[in-house]
Structure formats: C-alpha cells, structure tokens
Amino acid sequence: MSDNTIFLREIERGDLPTINAWRADKALVGLLGGTFRYVGPEIDGKWFDSYLSSRAGNVRLAVCLAATRELLGVTYLLGIDWVNRCAEFSIQIGVESARGHGIGEAATRLTLEHAFGDLNLNRISLTVLASNDRAIALYEKVGFRAEGLLRQAVFKDGRYLDVVPMALLAADRR
Ligand SMILES: CC(C)(COP(=O)(O)OP(=O)(O)OC[C@H]1O[C@@H](n2cnc3c(N)ncnc32)[C@H](O)[C@@H]1OP(=O)(O)O)[C@@H](O)C(=O)NCCC(=O)NCCS
C-alpha cells in the first residue's frame, strides 16, 4: 500500500452518523475493550461537543481513503499528559471490507508520527483484548511491547476477558 492511500484529518460533526453506525456494529464492538451500549444520535452530538471542549488533551482523527475521501475508520490519542508526555492510542477501521489491506497499519503509523513528531509525546500506551490477534500483530509490528496481562479485566458478551496493556516509546519506533 502506498503512503498516499489514506490521510488523517480531525473528526467532524458530519462523521457522526457513520461513527454511530459503527457503535451499533456488535461484531466490531466485540473486538474493542469497551462495553456495547445502544447509543442514540443525541448522545453522539453531546460526545462530539464534549470532545470539542477537551481537545487540548485529546486528539480524535478520521482515517479517510485519499481517492474518495470516504471515512474508513478512526484513530484516537486520548488523555494526553503534557508533563509525562504520554497518551492512550486506539484505532478502529469501521468499514469491514477495508480491513486487512494495510490501512490500519498506515493509519497507526501516521497517528504515531503525529504523536511523536508534532505533539512531542514520549510514550503511547494502549490496551487490547488478549483474543484480538490481528490488532496485537499490528501493534507488535509497529513496535509496541506488551507490559503484562490484565486477567479478566473486561466483561463482554457474558464473560470476562483478559486484556493486554502495551506501550511504545519514542525511542522504540520501527
Ligand atoms: C485491528 C485493525 C486496526 C488492523 O488494521 P488492518 O487494516 O485490518 O490491518 P493491516 O492490513 O494494516 O495489517 C497490519 C498487520 O496486522 C496484522 N494482521 C492483519 N490482518 C490480520 C489477520 N487477519 N490475522 C492476524 N494478523 C493480521 C499483520 O501483522 C499485518 O501485517 P502484515 O500484513 O505485514 O502481516 C483493524 O482490523 C480493525 O480496526 N479491526 C476492528 C477493530 C479493532 O480490532 N481495533 C483494535 C482494538 S484494540
């Protein structure tokens, strides 16, 4: 995949219907650490307003296909700590047919470039379900390292699941 296949931009209010549809996709939410909830459009409106008033410490980016500008997914850098220079990364390629074509990797690398190169962060952490092989393979490929195992840390779909905390330091980038 060429580096120009996708680009990142900040999320905007017009993205909310697409993001809301992803929240309702149980198979997608099943791969994430968070709990499935039914979320109406008014709540998403408030969620976006809350992001606008907290963007000093949070970055929410849209992953778009360069050729069509189609919204394929999102990446986030949340809870930025400007003293310790760290933040929490997350990614979702919401369009299922776009997965497995290098887009997640490219979006992760572009977001990390922003985190380290523009925002001068030093440590990016994340958590991932221990069962999410695809995401773990991607994170290891770009240099994240596991930092232990959080046993039965989340309850999803009727059972407790293990979670792997991972982190990447600016000095570890691949
Ligand atoms: C996880 C996710 C971001 C990966 O992005 P992607 O575009 O599908 O993956 P890419 O095509 O960029 O592949 C990058 C690497 O991931 C791994 N990977 C990709 N598809 C895989 C699969 N089916 N099985 C195992 N590993 C896989 C490989 O290491 C791959 O590198 P390689 O092609 O050199 O082998 C994306 O699939 C996604 O958003 N899934 C749903 C939500 C999710 O799981 N988010 C992460 C929550 S922590």
PDBQT file of the ligand as one rigid body, heavy atoms in Angstrom, charges set to zero:
ROOT
HETATM    1  C1  LIG A 201      -7.014  -4.155  14.095  1.00  0.00    +0.000 C 
HETATM    2  C2  LIG A 201      -7.024  -3.269  12.852  1.00  0.00    +0.000 C 
HETATM    3  C3  LIG A 201      -6.792  -1.813  13.246  1.00  0.00    +0.000 C 
HETATM    4  C4  LIG A 201      -5.886  -3.710  11.915  1.00  0.00    +0.000 C 
HETATM    5  O1  LIG A 201      -5.939  -2.927  10.746  1.00  0.00    +0.000 OA
HETATM    6  P1  LIG A 201      -5.987  -3.638   9.309  1.00  0.00    +0.000 P 
HETATM    7  O2  LIG A 201      -6.084  -2.584   8.282  1.00  0.00    +0.000 OA
HETATM    8  O3  LIG A 201      -7.066  -4.658   9.319  1.00  0.00    +0.000 OA
HETATM    9  O4  LIG A 201      -4.574  -4.381   9.296  1.00  0.00    +0.000 OA
HETATM   10  P2  LIG A 201      -3.422  -4.201   8.197  1.00  0.00    +0.000 P 
HETATM   11  O5  LIG A 201      -3.926  -4.708   6.885  1.00  0.00    +0.000 OA
HETATM   12  O6  LIG A 201      -2.887  -2.825   8.256  1.00  0.00    +0.000 OA
HETATM   13  O7  LIG A 201      -2.331  -5.248   8.718  1.00  0.00    +0.000 OA
HETATM   14  C5  LIG A 201      -1.313  -4.838   9.590  1.00  0.00    +0.000 C 
HETATM   15  C6  LIG A 201      -0.795  -6.044  10.312  1.00  0.00    +0.000 C 
HETATM   16  O8  LIG A 201      -1.826  -6.572  11.140  1.00  0.00    +0.000 OA
HETATM   17  C7  LIG A 201      -1.716  -7.991  11.149  1.00  0.00    +0.000 C 
HETATM   18  N1  LIG A 201      -2.911  -8.571  10.519  1.00  0.00    +0.000 N 
HETATM   19  C8  LIG A 201      -3.698  -8.059   9.554  1.00  0.00    +0.000 A 
HETATM   20  N2  LIG A 201      -4.723  -8.896   9.278  1.00  0.00    +0.000 NA
HETATM   21  C9  LIG A 201      -4.560  -9.958  10.099  1.00  0.00    +0.000 A 
HETATM   22  C10 LIG A 201      -5.309 -11.139  10.324  1.00  0.00    +0.000 A 
HETATM   23  N3  LIG A 201      -6.430 -11.419   9.640  1.00  0.00    +0.000 N 
HETATM   24  N4  LIG A 201      -4.842 -12.011  11.290  1.00  0.00    +0.000 NA
HETATM   25  C11 LIG A 201      -3.721 -11.734  12.005  1.00  0.00    +0.000 A 
HETATM   26  N5  LIG A 201      -2.989 -10.608  11.822  1.00  0.00    +0.000 NA
HETATM   27  C12 LIG A 201      -3.399  -9.739  10.886  1.00  0.00    +0.000 A 
HETATM   28  C13 LIG A 201      -0.482  -8.343  10.388  1.00  0.00    +0.000 C 
HETATM   29  O9  LIG A 201       0.630  -8.294  11.260  1.00  0.00    +0.000 OA
HETATM   30  C14 LIG A 201      -0.401  -7.208   9.425  1.00  0.00    +0.000 C 
HETATM   31  O10 LIG A 201       0.858  -7.011   8.926  1.00  0.00    +0.000 OA
HETATM   32  P3  LIG A 201       1.309  -7.851   7.607  1.00  0.00    +0.000 P 
HETATM   33  O11 LIG A 201       0.291  -7.546   6.562  1.00  0.00    +0.000 OA
HETATM   34  O12 LIG A 201       2.666  -7.314   7.297  1.00  0.00    +0.000 OA
HETATM   35  O13 LIG A 201       1.289  -9.282   8.022  1.00  0.00    +0.000 OA
HETATM   36  C15 LIG A 201      -8.391  -3.389  12.081  1.00  0.00    +0.000 C 
HETATM   37  O14 LIG A 201      -8.535  -4.707  11.589  1.00  0.00    +0.000 OA
HETATM   38  C16 LIG A 201      -9.595  -3.023  12.943  1.00  0.00    +0.000 C 
HETATM   39  O15 LIG A 201      -9.898  -1.861  13.125  1.00  0.00    +0.000 OA
HETATM   40  N6  LIG A 201     -10.295  -4.050  13.424  1.00  0.00    +0.000 N 
HETATM   41  C17 LIG A 201     -11.523  -3.852  14.176  1.00  0.00    +0.000 C 
HETATM   42  C18 LIG A 201     -11.354  -3.025  15.457  1.00  0.00    +0.000 C 
HETATM   43  C19 LIG A 201     -10.166  -3.437  16.281  1.00  0.00    +0.000 C 
HETATM   44  O16 LIG A 201      -9.886  -4.614  16.486  1.00  0.00    +0.000 OA
HETATM   45  N7  LIG A 201      -9.449  -2.417  16.775  1.00  0.00    +0.000 N 
HETATM   46  C20 LIG A 201      -8.344  -2.625  17.673  1.00  0.00    +0.000 C 
HETATM   47  C21 LIG A 201      -8.850  -2.654  19.062  1.00  0.00    +0.000 C 
HETATM   48  S1  LIG A 201      -7.529  -2.702  20.236  1.00  0.00    +0.000 SA
ENDROOT
TORSDOF 0
